[in-house]
């Protein structure tokens, strides 16, 4: 259980650093929207934010 939490935290850190390096603060904001959407169980918000994130990452 602890290993899963540690790996999840490291994955989030790596993804946010990559997004910030490629997109600046906009990428981090979109990742934040994904997290908020999942936490609040608003999966439509999380899904649209994920689509925007992928679109921005492929253009950068």
PDBQT receptor file of N, H, CA, C and O in Angstrom, charges set to zero:
ATOM      1  N   UNK A   1       0.825  -1.189   0.000  1.00  0.00    +0.000 N 
ATOM      2  CA  UNK A   1       0.000   0.000   0.000  1.00  0.00    +0.000 C 
ATOM      3  C   UNK A   1       0.871   1.257   0.000  1.00  0.00    +0.000 C 
ATOM      4  O   UNK A   1       0.612   2.197  -0.751  1.00  0.00    +0.000 OA
ATOM      5  N   UNK A   2       1.884   1.268   0.827  1.00  0.00    +0.000 N 
ATOM      6  H   UNK A   2       2.095   0.504   1.437  1.00  0.00    +0.000 HD
ATOM      7  CA  UNK A   2       2.771   2.420   0.895  1.00  0.00    +0.000 C 
ATOM      8  C   UNK A   2       3.550   2.573  -0.403  1.00  0.00    +0.000 C 
ATOM      9  O   UNK A   2       3.776   3.691  -0.867  1.00  0.00    +0.000 OA
ATOM     10  N   UNK A   3       3.956   1.463  -0.987  1.00  0.00    +0.000 N 
ATOM     11  H   UNK A   3       3.772   0.555  -0.611  1.00  0.00    +0.000 HD
ATOM     12  CA  UNK A   3       4.697   1.501  -2.244  1.00  0.00    +0.000 C 
ATOM     13  C   UNK A   3       3.852   2.120  -3.359  1.00  0.00    +0.000 C 
ATOM     14  O   UNK A   3       4.360   2.892  -4.172  1.00  0.00    +0.000 OA
ATOM     15  N   UNK A   4       2.576   1.781  -3.395  1.00  0.00    +0.000 N 
ATOM     16  H   UNK A   4       2.163   1.153  -2.735  1.00  0.00    +0.000 HD
ATOM     17  CA  UNK A   4       1.686   2.341  -4.410  1.00  0.00    +0.000 C 
ATOM     18  C   UNK A   4       1.560   3.850  -4.233  1.00  0.00    +0.000 C 
ATOM     19  O   UNK A   4       1.582   4.589  -5.217  1.00  0.00    +0.000 OA
ATOM     20  N   UNK A   5       1.429   4.313  -3.007  1.00  0.00    +0.000 N 
ATOM     21  H   UNK A   5       1.411   3.713  -2.208  1.00  0.00    +0.000 HD
ATOM     22  CA  UNK A   5       1.311   5.746  -2.747  1.00  0.00    +0.000 C 
ATOM     23  C   UNK A   5       2.593   6.482  -3.120  1.00  0.00    +0.000 C 
ATOM     24  O   UNK A   5       2.540   7.582  -3.671  1.00  0.00    +0.000 OA
ATOM     25  N   UNK A   6       3.734   5.885  -2.826  1.00  0.00    +0.000 N 
ATOM     26  H   UNK A   6       3.776   4.992  -2.378  1.00  0.00    +0.000 HD
ATOM     27  CA  UNK A   6       5.014   6.513  -3.174  1.00  0.00    +0.000 C 
ATOM     28  C   UNK A   6       5.185   6.579  -4.685  1.00  0.00    +0.000 C 
ATOM     29  O   UNK A   6       5.608   7.607  -5.214  1.00  0.00    +0.000 OA
ATOM     30  N   UNK A   7       4.863   5.498  -5.383  1.00  0.00    +0.000 N 
ATOM     31  H   UNK A   7       4.519   4.663  -4.953  1.00  0.00    +0.000 HD
ATOM     32  CA  UNK A   7       4.979   5.493  -6.840  1.00  0.00    +0.000 C 
ATOM     33  C   UNK A   7       4.012   6.490  -7.473  1.00  0.00    +0.000 C 
ATOM     34  O   UNK A   7       4.350   7.150  -8.456  1.00  0.00    +0.000 OA
ATOM     35  N   UNK A   8       2.822   6.595  -6.914  1.00  0.00    +0.000 N 
ATOM     36  H   UNK A   8       2.548   6.059  -6.116  1.00  0.00    +0.000 HD
ATOM     37  CA  UNK A   8       1.853   7.563  -7.432  1.00  0.00    +0.000 C 
ATOM     38  C   UNK A   8       2.366   8.993  -7.249  1.00  0.00    +0.000 C 
ATOM     39  O   UNK A   8       2.259   9.814  -8.161  1.00  0.00    +0.000 OA
ATOM     40  N   UNK A   9       2.915   9.287  -6.086  1.00  0.00    +0.000 N 
ATOM     41  H   UNK A   9       3.002   8.621  -5.345  1.00  0.00    +0.000 HD
ATOM     42  CA  UNK A   9       3.464  10.616  -5.830  1.00  0.00    +0.000 C 
ATOM     43  C   UNK A   9       4.617  10.947  -6.756  1.00  0.00    +0.000 C 
ATOM     44  O   UNK A   9       4.712  12.068  -7.255  1.00  0.00    +0.000 OA
ATOM     45  N   UNK A  10       5.497   9.979  -6.990  1.00  0.00    +0.000 N 
ATOM     46  H   UNK A  10       5.420   9.068  -6.585  1.00  0.00    +0.000 HD
ATOM     47  CA  UNK A  10       6.627  10.205  -7.902  1.00  0.00    +0.000 C 
ATOM     48  C   UNK A  10       6.150  10.398  -9.333  1.00  0.00    +0.000 C 
ATOM     49  O   UNK A  10       6.705  11.207 -10.076  1.00  0.00    +0.000 OA
ATOM     50  N   UNK A  11       5.124   9.654  -9.714  1.00  0.00    +0.000 N 
ATOM     51  H   UNK A  11       4.673   8.997  -9.110  1.00  0.00    +0.000 HD
ATOM     52  CA  UNK A  11       4.559   9.822 -11.051  1.00  0.00    +0.000 C 
ATOM     53  C   UNK A  11       3.942  11.193 -11.242  1.00  0.00    +0.000 C 
ATOM     54  O   UNK A  11       4.120  11.823 -12.285  1.00  0.00    +0.000 OA
ATOM     55  N   UNK A  12       3.212  11.657 -10.228  1.00  0.00    +0.000 N 
ATOM     56  H   UNK A  12       3.067  11.146  -9.381  1.00  0.00    +0.000 HD
ATOM     57  CA  UNK A  12       2.615  12.991 -10.300  1.00  0.00    +0.000 C 
ATOM     58  C   UNK A  12       3.691  14.067 -10.376  1.00  0.00    +0.000 C 
ATOM     59  O   UNK A  12       3.556  15.032 -11.128  1.00  0.00    +0.000 OA
ATOM     60  N   UNK A  13       4.749  13.903  -9.608  1.00  0.00    +0.000 N 
ATOM     61  H   UNK A  13       4.859  13.119  -8.998  1.00  0.00    +0.000 HD
ATOM     62  CA  UNK A  13       5.838  14.872  -9.627  1.00  0.00    +0.000 C 
ATOM     63  C   UNK A  13       6.518  14.907 -10.990  1.00  0.00    +0.000 C 
ATOM     64  O   UNK A  13       6.786  15.980 -11.530  1.00  0.00    +0.000 OA
ATOM     65  N   UNK A  14       6.793  13.737 -11.541  1.00  0.00    +0.000 N 
ATOM     66  H   UNK A  14       6.575  12.865 -11.103  1.00  0.00    +0.000 HD
ATOM     67  CA  UNK A  14       7.459  13.683 -12.842  1.00  0.00    +0.000 C 
ATOM     68  C   UNK A  14       6.582  14.279 -13.937  1.00  0.00    +0.000 C 
ATOM     69  O   UNK A  14       7.073  15.013 -14.794  1.00  0.00    +0.000 OA
ATOM     70  N   UNK A  15       5.290  13.969 -13.913  1.00  0.00    +0.000 N 
ATOM     71  H   UNK A  15       4.892  13.373 -13.216  1.00  0.00    +0.000 HD
ATOM     72  CA  UNK A  15       4.383  14.495 -14.928  1.00  0.00    +0.000 C 
ATOM     73  C   UNK A  15       4.229  16.006 -14.814  1.00  0.00    +0.000 C 
ATOM     74  O   UNK A  15       4.190  16.706 -15.826  1.00  0.00    +0.000 OA
ATOM     75  N   UNK A  16       4.140  16.507 -13.597  1.00  0.00    +0.000 N 
ATOM     76  H   UNK A  16       4.171  15.938 -12.775  1.00  0.00    +0.000 HD
ATOM     77  CA  UNK A  16       3.990  17.952 -13.436  1.00  0.00    +0.000 C 
ATOM     78  C   UNK A  16       5.264  18.696 -13.850  1.00  0.00    +0.000 C 
ATOM     79  O   UNK A  16       5.183  19.787 -14.415  1.00  0.00    +0.000 OA
ATOM     80  N   UNK A  17       6.431  18.120 -13.577  1.00  0.00    +0.000 N 
ATOM     81  H   UNK A  17       6.497  17.234 -13.118  1.00  0.00    +0.000 HD
ATOM     82  CA  UNK A  17       7.683  18.774 -13.991  1.00  0.00    +0.000 C 
ATOM     83  C   UNK A  17       7.812  18.787 -15.508  1.00  0.00    +0.000 C 
ATOM     84  O   UNK A  17       8.276  19.770 -16.086  1.00  0.00    +0.000 OA
ATOM     85  N   UNK A  18       7.401  17.693 -16.155  1.00  0.00    +0.000 N 
ATOM     86  H   UNK A  18       7.024  16.895 -15.685  1.00  0.00    +0.000 HD
ATOM     87  CA  UNK A  18       7.460  17.649 -17.615  1.00  0.00    +0.000 C 
ATOM     88  C   UNK A  18       6.476  18.644 -18.218  1.00  0.00    +0.000 C 
ATOM     89  O   UNK A  18       6.797  19.330 -19.188  1.00  0.00    +0.000 OA
ATOM     90  N   UNK A  19       5.291  18.721 -17.648  1.00  0.00    +0.000 N 
ATOM     91  H   UNK A  19       5.031  18.164 -16.860  1.00  0.00    +0.000 HD
ATOM     92  CA  UNK A  19       4.291  19.662 -18.161  1.00  0.00    +0.000 C 
ATOM     93  C   UNK A  19       4.757  21.094 -17.964  1.00  0.00    +0.000 C 
ATOM     94  O   UNK A  19       4.562  21.933 -18.844  1.00  0.00    +0.000 OA
ATOM     95  N   UNK A  20       5.363  21.382 -16.836  1.00  0.00    +0.000 N 
ATOM     96  H   UNK A  20       5.521  20.701 -16.122  1.00  0.00    +0.000 HD
ATOM     97  CA  UNK A  20       5.835  22.739 -16.587  1.00  0.00    +0.000 C 
ATOM     98  C   UNK A  20       6.992  23.092 -17.514  1.00  0.00    +0.000 C 
ATOM     99  O   UNK A  20       7.108  24.232 -17.964  1.00  0.00    +0.000 OA
ATOM    100  N   UNK A  21       7.836  22.127 -17.796  1.00  0.00    +0.000 N 
ATOM    101  H   UNK A  21       7.742  21.200 -17.431  1.00  0.00    +0.000 HD
ATOM    102  CA  UNK A  21       8.961  22.384 -18.693  1.00  0.00    +0.000 C 
ATOM    103  C   UNK A  21       8.481  22.660 -20.121  1.00  0.00    +0.000 C 
ATOM    104  O   UNK A  21       9.042  23.513 -20.809  1.00  0.00    +0.000 OA
ATOM    105  N   UNK A  22       7.450  21.943 -20.564  1.00  0.00    +0.000 N 
ATOM    106  H   UNK A  22       6.994  21.250 -20.005  1.00  0.00    +0.000 HD
ATOM    107  CA  UNK A  22       6.989  22.103 -21.937  1.00  0.00    +0.000 C 
ATOM    108  C   UNK A  22       5.940  23.199 -22.086  1.00  0.00    +0.000 C 
ATOM    109  O   UNK A  22       5.930  23.901 -23.097  1.00  0.00    +0.000 OA
ATOM    110  N   UNK A  23       5.067  23.361 -21.115  1.00  0.00    +0.000 N 
ATOM    111  H   UNK A  23       5.075  22.791 -20.293  1.00  0.00    +0.000 HD
ATOM    112  CA  UNK A  23       3.935  24.267 -21.275  1.00  0.00    +0.000 C 
ATOM    113  C   UNK A  23       3.927  25.433 -20.308  1.00  0.00    +0.000 C 
ATOM    114  O   UNK A  23       3.113  26.344 -20.453  1.00  0.00    +0.000 OA
ATOM    115  N   UNK A  24       4.799  25.428 -19.339  1.00  0.00    +0.000 N 
ATOM    116  H   UNK A  24       5.461  24.687 -19.220  1.00  0.00    +0.000 HD
ATOM    117  CA  UNK A  24       4.788  26.494 -18.344  1.00  0.00    +0.000 C 
ATOM    118  C   UNK A  24       3.661  26.300 -17.342  1.00  0.00    +0.000 C 
ATOM    119  O   UNK A  24       3.275  25.170 -17.045  1.00  0.00    +0.000 OA
ATOM    120  N   UNK A  25       3.147  27.373 -16.835  1.00  0.00    +0.000 N 
ATOM    121  H   UNK A  25       3.461  28.292 -17.077  1.00  0.00    +0.000 HD
ATOM    122  CA  UNK A  25       2.133  27.285 -15.783  1.00  0.00    +0.000 C 
ATOM    123  C   UNK A  25       0.787  26.811 -16.317  1.00  0.00    +0.000 C 
ATOM    124  O   UNK A  25      -0.036  26.330 -15.538  1.00  0.00    +0.000 OA
ATOM    125  N   UNK A  26       0.538  26.931 -17.610  1.00  0.00    +0.000 N 
ATOM    126  H   UNK A  26       1.207  27.321 -18.243  1.00  0.00    +0.000 HD
ATOM    127  CA  UNK A  26      -0.727  26.458 -18.181  1.00  0.00    +0.000 C 
ATOM    128  C   UNK A  26      -0.835  24.943 -18.044  1.00  0.00    +0.000 C 
ATOM    129  O   UNK A  26      -1.902  24.426 -17.713  1.00  0.00    +0.000 OA
ATOM    130  N   UNK A  27       0.251  24.235 -18.292  1.00  0.00    +0.000 N 
ATOM    131  H   UNK A  27       1.118  24.655 -18.561  1.00  0.00    +0.000 HD
ATOM    132  CA  UNK A  27       0.240  22.779 -18.148  1.00  0.00    +0.000 C 
ATOM    133  C   UNK A  27      -0.023  22.341 -16.729  1.00  0.00    +0.000 C 
ATOM    134  O   UNK A  27      -0.762  21.384 -16.497  1.00  0.00    +0.000 OA
ATOM    135  N   UNK A  28       0.571  23.030 -15.780  1.00  0.00    +0.000 N 
ATOM    136  H   UNK A  28       1.171  23.808 -15.968  1.00  0.00    +0.000 HD
ATOM    137  CA  UNK A  28       0.355  22.698 -14.374  1.00  0.00    +0.000 C 
ATOM    138  C   UNK A  28      -1.090  22.997 -13.991  1.00  0.00    +0.000 C 
ATOM    139  O   UNK A  28      -1.687  22.244 -13.222  1.00  0.00    +0.000 OA
ATOM    140  N   UNK A  29      -1.661  24.072 -14.508  1.00  0.00    +0.000 N 
ATOM    141  H   UNK A  29      -1.177  24.684 -15.134  1.00  0.00    +0.000 HD
ATOM    142  CA  UNK A  29      -3.055  24.414 -14.230  1.00  0.00    +0.000 C 
ATOM    143  C   UNK A  29      -3.997  23.353 -14.781  1.00  0.00    +0.000 C 
ATOM    144  O   UNK A  29      -4.969  22.985 -14.120  1.00  0.00    +0.000 OA
ATOM    145  N   UNK A  30      -3.722  22.860 -15.980  1.00  0.00    +0.000 N 
ATOM    146  H   UNK A  30      -2.933  23.159 -16.516  1.00  0.00    +0.000 HD
ATOM    147  CA  UNK A  30      -4.568  21.822 -16.566  1.00  0.00    +0.000 C 
ATOM    148  C   UNK A  30      -4.458  20.532 -15.759  1.00  0.00    +0.000 C 
ATOM    149  O   UNK A  30      -5.463  19.855 -15.545  1.00  0.00    +0.000 OA
ATOM    150  N   UNK A  31      -3.250  20.182 -15.308  1.00  0.00    +0.000 N 
ATOM    151  H   UNK A  31      -2.433  20.733 -15.482  1.00  0.00    +0.000 HD
ATOM    152  CA  UNK A  31      -3.094  19.011 -14.449  1.00  0.00    +0.000 C 
ATOM    153  C   UNK A  31      -3.856  19.190 -13.133  1.00  0.00    +0.000 C 
ATOM    154  O   UNK A  31      -4.436  18.236 -12.615  1.00  0.00    +0.000 OA
ATOM    155  N   UNK A  32      -3.855  20.395 -12.602  1.00  0.00    +0.000 N 
ATOM    156  H   UNK A  32      -3.384  21.171 -13.023  1.00  0.00    +0.000 HD
ATOM    157  CA  UNK A  32      -4.603  20.685 -11.392  1.00  0.00    +0.000 C 
ATOM    158  C   UNK A  32      -6.102  20.494 -11.618  1.00  0.00    +0.000 C 
ATOM    159  O   UNK A  32      -6.801  19.970 -10.750  1.00  0.00    +0.000 OA
ATOM    160  N   UNK A  33      -6.591  20.915 -12.771  1.00  0.00    +0.000 N 
ATOM    161  H   UNK A  33      -6.024  21.341 -13.476  1.00  0.00    +0.000 HD
ATOM    162  CA  UNK A  33      -8.006  20.718 -13.093  1.00  0.00    +0.000 C 
ATOM    163  C   UNK A  33      -8.357  19.240 -13.197  1.00  0.00    +0.000 C 
ATOM    164  O   UNK A  33      -9.448  18.836 -12.796  1.00  0.00    +0.000 OA
ATOM    165  N   UNK A  34      -7.455  18.437 -13.725  1.00  0.00    +0.000 N 
ATOM    166  H   UNK A  34      -6.569  18.766 -14.051  1.00  0.00    +0.000 HD
ATOM    167  CA  UNK A  34      -7.693  16.998 -13.786  1.00  0.00    +0.000 C 
ATOM    168  C   UNK A  34      -7.823  16.436 -12.380  1.00  0.00    +0.000 C 
ATOM    169  O   UNK A  34      -8.742  15.669 -12.093  1.00  0.00    +0.000 OA
ATOM    170  N   UNK A  35      -6.898  16.822 -11.501  1.00  0.00    +0.000 N 
ATOM    171  H   UNK A  35      -6.152  17.445 -11.734  1.00  0.00    +0.000 HD
ATOM    172  CA  UNK A  35      -6.959  16.341 -10.114  1.00  0.00    +0.000 C 
ATOM    173  C   UNK A  35      -8.208  16.794  -9.390  1.00  0.00    +0.000 C 
ATOM    174  O   UNK A  35      -8.815  16.020  -8.650  1.00  0.00    +0.000 OA
ATOM    175  N   UNK A  36      -8.598  18.043  -9.595  1.00  0.00    +0.000 N 
ATOM    176  H   UNK A  36      -8.105  18.672 -10.196  1.00  0.00    +0.000 HD
ATOM    177  CA  UNK A  36      -9.810  18.547  -8.946  1.00  0.00    +0.000 C 
ATOM    178  C   UNK A  36     -11.041  17.818  -9.474  1.00  0.00    +0.000 C 
ATOM    179  O   UNK A  36     -11.940  17.475  -8.706  1.00  0.00    +0.000 OA
ATOM    180  N   UNK A  37     -11.081  17.585 -10.764  1.00  0.00    +0.000 N 
ATOM    181  H   UNK A  37     -10.351  17.864 -11.387  1.00  0.00    +0.000 HD
ATOM    182  CA  UNK A  37     -12.217  16.876 -11.346  1.00  0.00    +0.000 C 
ATOM    183  C   UNK A  37     -12.354  15.467 -10.828  1.00  0.00    +0.000 C 
ATOM    184  O   UNK A  37     -13.465  14.999 -10.580  1.00  0.00    +0.000 OA
ATOM    185  N   UNK A  38     -11.236  14.782 -10.662  1.00  0.00    +0.000 N 
ATOM    186  H   UNK A  38     -10.334  15.162 -10.863  1.00  0.00    +0.000 HD
ATOM    187  CA  UNK A  38     -11.283  13.412 -10.141  1.00  0.00    +0.000 C 
ATOM    188  C   UNK A  38     -11.652  13.418  -8.668  1.00  0.00    +0.000 C 
ATOM    189  O   UNK A  38     -12.457  12.596  -8.232  1.00  0.00    +0.000 OA
ATOM    190  N   UNK A  39     -11.079  14.326  -7.899  1.00  0.00    +0.000 N 
ATOM    191  H   UNK A  39     -10.424  14.994  -8.254  1.00  0.00    +0.000 HD
ATOM    192  CA  UNK A  39     -11.342  14.385  -6.458  1.00  0.00    +0.000 C 
ATOM    193  C   UNK A  39     -12.801  14.737  -6.166  1.00  0.00    +0.000 C 
ATOM    194  O   UNK A  39     -13.403  14.193  -5.240  1.00  0.00    +0.000 OA
ATOM    195  N   UNK A  40     -13.367  15.653  -6.963  1.00  0.00    +0.000 N 
ATOM    196  H   UNK A  40     -12.878  16.095  -7.715  1.00  0.00    +0.000 HD
ATOM    197  CA  UNK A  40     -14.746  16.090  -6.749  1.00  0.00    +0.000 C 
ATOM    198  C   UNK A  40     -15.751  15.180  -7.457  1.00  0.00    +0.000 C 
ATOM    199  O   UNK A  40     -16.955  15.432  -7.434  1.00  0.00    +0.000 OA
ATOM    200  N   UNK A  41     -15.249  14.135  -8.075  1.00  0.00    +0.000 N 
ATOM    201  H   UNK A  41     -14.270  13.930  -8.094  1.00  0.00    +0.000 HD
ATOM    202  CA  UNK A  41     -16.069  13.178  -8.826  1.00  0.00    +0.000 C 
ATOM    203  C   UNK A  41     -16.852  13.856  -9.928  1.00  0.00    +0.000 C 
ATOM    204  O   UNK A  41     -17.994  13.501 -10.221  1.00  0.00    +0.000 OA
ATOM    205  N   UNK A  42     -16.216  14.831 -10.526  1.00  0.00    +0.000 N 
ATOM    206  H   UNK A  42     -15.288  15.119 -10.288  1.00  0.00    +0.000 HD
ATOM    207  CA  UNK A  42     -16.770  15.480 -11.716  1.00  0.00    +0.000 C 
ATOM    208  C   UNK A  42     -15.925  14.994 -12.891  1.00  0.00    +0.000 C 
ATOM    209  O   UNK A  42     -15.009  15.675 -13.349  1.00  0.00    +0.000 OA
ATOM    210  N   UNK A  43     -16.258  13.814 -13.353  1.00  0.00    +0.000 N 
ATOM    211  H   UNK A  43     -17.002  13.261 -12.981  1.00  0.00    +0.000 HD
ATOM    212  CA  UNK A  43     -15.416  13.162 -14.341  1.00  0.00    +0.000 C 
ATOM    213  C   UNK A  43     -15.473  13.856 -15.694  1.00  0.00    +0.000 C 
ATOM    214  O   UNK A  43     -14.555  13.706 -16.500  1.00  0.00    +0.000 OA
ATOM    215  N   UNK A  44     -16.540  14.617 -15.958  1.00  0.00    +0.000 N 
ATOM    216  H   UNK A  44     -17.285  14.739 -15.303  1.00  0.00    +0.000 HD
ATOM    217  CA  UNK A  44     -16.571  15.351 -17.217  1.00  0.00    +0.000 C 
ATOM    218  C   UNK A  44     -15.505  16.452 -17.224  1.00  0.00    +0.000 C 
ATOM    219  O   UNK A  44     -14.852  16.671 -18.245  1.00  0.00    +0.000 OA
ATOM    220  N   UNK A  45     -15.325  17.143 -16.101  1.00  0.00    +0.000 N 
ATOM    221  H   UNK A  45     -15.856  16.966 -15.272  1.00  0.00    +0.000 HD
ATOM    222  CA  UNK A  45     -14.268  18.150 -15.982  1.00  0.00    +0.000 C 
ATOM    223  C   UNK A  45     -12.893  17.514 -16.140  1.00  0.00    +0.000 C 
ATOM    224  O   UNK A  45     -12.033  18.047 -16.840  1.00  0.00    +0.000 OA
ATOM    225  N   UNK A  46     -12.689  16.379 -15.489  1.00  0.00    +0.000 N 
ATOM    226  H   UNK A  46     -13.387  15.945 -14.920  1.00  0.00    +0.000 HD
ATOM    227  CA  UNK A  46     -11.398  15.698 -15.576  1.00  0.00    +0.000 C 
ATOM    228  C   UNK A  46     -11.131  15.208 -16.994  1.00  0.00    +0.000 C 
ATOM    229  O   UNK A  46     -10.002  15.287 -17.478  1.00  0.00    +0.000 OA
ATOM    230  N   UNK A  47     -12.152  14.708 -17.651  1.00  0.00    +0.000 N 
ATOM    231  H   UNK A  47     -13.069  14.644 -17.258  1.00  0.00    +0.000 HD
ATOM    232  CA  UNK A  47     -11.968  14.193 -19.014  1.00  0.00    +0.000 C 
ATOM    233  C   UNK A  47     -11.630  15.317 -19.985  1.00  0.00    +0.000 C 
ATOM    234  O   UNK A  47     -10.718  15.169 -20.799  1.00  0.00    +0.000 OA
ATOM    235  N   UNK A  48     -12.348  16.439 -19.914  1.00  0.00    +0.000 N 
ATOM    236  H   UNK A  48     -13.088  16.559 -19.253  1.00  0.00    +0.000 HD
ATOM    237  CA  UNK A  48     -12.058  17.550 -20.810  1.00  0.00    +0.000 C 
ATOM    238  C   UNK A  48     -10.688  18.154 -20.529  1.00  0.00    +0.000 C 
ATOM    239  O   UNK A  48      -9.976  18.537 -21.457  1.00  0.00    +0.000 OA
ATOM    240  N   UNK A  49     -10.316  18.241 -19.251  1.00  0.00    +0.000 N 
ATOM    241  H   UNK A  49     -10.895  17.929 -18.498  1.00  0.00    +0.000 HD
ATOM    242  CA  UNK A  49      -8.993  18.758 -18.916  1.00  0.00    +0.000 C 
ATOM    243  C   UNK A  49      -7.900  17.822 -19.437  1.00  0.00    +0.000 C 
ATOM    244  O   UNK A  49      -6.850  18.282 -19.885  1.00  0.00    +0.000 OA
ATOM    245  N   UNK A  50      -8.144  16.515 -19.379  1.00  0.00    +0.000 N 
ATOM    246  H   UNK A  50      -8.997  16.141 -19.015  1.00  0.00    +0.000 HD
ATOM    247  CA  UNK A  50      -7.171  15.559 -19.907  1.00  0.00    +0.000 C 
ATOM    248  C   UNK A  50      -7.040  15.691 -21.423  1.00  0.00    +0.000 C 
ATOM    249  O   UNK A  50      -5.940  15.595 -21.966  1.00  0.00    +0.000 OA
ATOM    250  N   UNK A  51      -8.160  15.911 -22.099  1.00  0.00    +0.000 N 
ATOM    251  H   UNK A  51      -9.054  15.989 -21.658  1.00  0.00    +0.000 HD
ATOM    252  CA  UNK A  51      -8.114  16.105 -23.553  1.00  0.00    +0.000 C 
ATOM    253  C   UNK A  51      -7.323  17.361 -23.901  1.00  0.00    +0.000 C 
ATOM    254  O   UNK A  51      -6.505  17.344 -24.821  1.00  0.00    +0.000 OA
ATOM    255  N   UNK A  52      -7.559  18.445 -23.175  1.00  0.00    +0.000 N 
ATOM    256  H   UNK A  52      -8.223  18.459 -22.428  1.00  0.00    +0.000 HD
ATOM    257  CA  UNK A  52      -6.819  19.691 -23.412  1.00  0.00    +0.000 C 
ATOM    258  C   UNK A  52      -5.331  19.482 -23.134  1.00  0.00    +0.000 C 
ATOM    259  O   UNK A  52      -4.481  19.971 -23.877  1.00  0.00    +0.000 OA
ATOM    260  N   UNK A  53      -5.021  18.750 -22.057  1.00  0.00    +0.000 N 
ATOM    261  H   UNK A  53      -5.712  18.353 -21.453  1.00  0.00    +0.000 HD
ATOM    262  CA  UNK A  53      -3.630  18.496 -21.707  1.00  0.00    +0.000 C 
ATOM    263  C   UNK A  53      -2.921  17.722 -22.819  1.00  0.00    +0.000 C 
ATOM    264  O   UNK A  53      -1.812  18.076 -23.218  1.00  0.00    +0.000 OA
ATOM    265  N   UNK A  54      -3.553  16.686 -23.307  1.00  0.00    +0.000 N 
ATOM    266  H   UNK A  54      -4.455  16.398 -22.983  1.00  0.00    +0.000 HD
ATOM    267  CA  UNK A  54      -2.939  15.891 -24.369  1.00  0.00    +0.000 C 
ATOM    268  C   UNK A  54      -2.776  16.727 -25.634  1.00  0.00    +0.000 C 
ATOM    269  O   UNK A  54      -1.749  16.639 -26.307  1.00  0.00    +0.000 OA
ATOM    270  N   UNK A  55      -3.784  17.538 -25.960  1.00  0.00    +0.000 N 
ATOM    271  H   UNK A  55      -4.617  17.609 -25.412  1.00  0.00    +0.000 HD
ATOM    272  CA  UNK A  55      -3.678  18.389 -27.140  1.00  0.00    +0.000 C 
ATOM    273  C   UNK A  55      -2.525  19.389 -27.010  1.00  0.00    +0.000 C 
ATOM    274  O   UNK A  55      -1.777  19.611 -27.962  1.00  0.00    +0.000 OA
ATOM    275  N   UNK A  56      -2.392  19.980 -25.837  1.00  0.00    +0.000 N 
ATOM    276  H   UNK A  56      -3.000  19.799 -25.064  1.00  0.00    +0.000 HD
ATOM    277  CA  UNK A  56      -1.302  20.935 -25.625  1.00  0.00    +0.000 C 
ATOM    278  C   UNK A  56       0.059  20.261 -25.648  1.00  0.00    +0.000 C 
ATOM    279  O   UNK A  56       1.019  20.818 -26.180  1.00  0.00    +0.000 OA
ATOM    280  N   UNK A  57       0.150  19.059 -25.070  1.00  0.00    +0.000 N 
ATOM    281  H   UNK A  57      -0.630  18.607 -24.638  1.00  0.00    +0.000 HD
ATOM    282  CA  UNK A  57       1.443  18.364 -25.033  1.00  0.00    +0.000 C 
ATOM    283  C   UNK A  57       1.867  17.917 -26.429  1.00  0.00    +0.000 C 
ATOM    284  O   UNK A  57       3.063  17.884 -26.717  1.00  0.00    +0.000 OA
ATOM    285  N   UNK A  58       0.932  17.576 -27.295  1.00  0.00    +0.000 N 
ATOM    286  H   UNK A  58      -0.040  17.603 -27.061  1.00  0.00    +0.000 HD
ATOM    287  CA  UNK A  58       1.327  17.141 -28.634  1.00  0.00    +0.000 C 
ATOM    288  C   UNK A  58       1.718  18.316 -29.511  1.00  0.00    +0.000 C 
ATOM    289  O   UNK A  58       2.475  18.144 -30.466  1.00  0.00    +0.000 OA
ATOM    290  N   UNK A  59       1.216  19.511 -29.204  1.00  0.00    +0.000 N 
ATOM    291  H   UNK A  59       0.601  19.650 -28.428  1.00  0.00    +0.000 HD
ATOM    292  CA  UNK A  59       1.574  20.686 -29.987  1.00  0.00    +0.000 C 
ATOM    293  C   UNK A  59       2.902  21.297 -29.526  1.00  0.00    +0.000 C 
ATOM    294  O   UNK A  59       3.589  21.948 -30.312  1.00  0.00    +0.000 OA
ATOM    295  N   UNK A  60       3.261  21.091 -28.271  1.00  0.00    +0.000 N 
ATOM    296  H   UNK A  60       2.703  20.562 -27.632  1.00  0.00    +0.000 HD
ATOM    297  CA  UNK A  60       4.470  21.738 -27.730  1.00  0.00    +0.000 C 
ATOM    298  C   UNK A  60       5.727  21.055 -28.203  1.00  0.00    +0.000 C 
ATOM    299  O   UNK A  60       6.828  21.471 -27.843  1.00  0.00    +0.000 OA
TER     300      UNK A  60
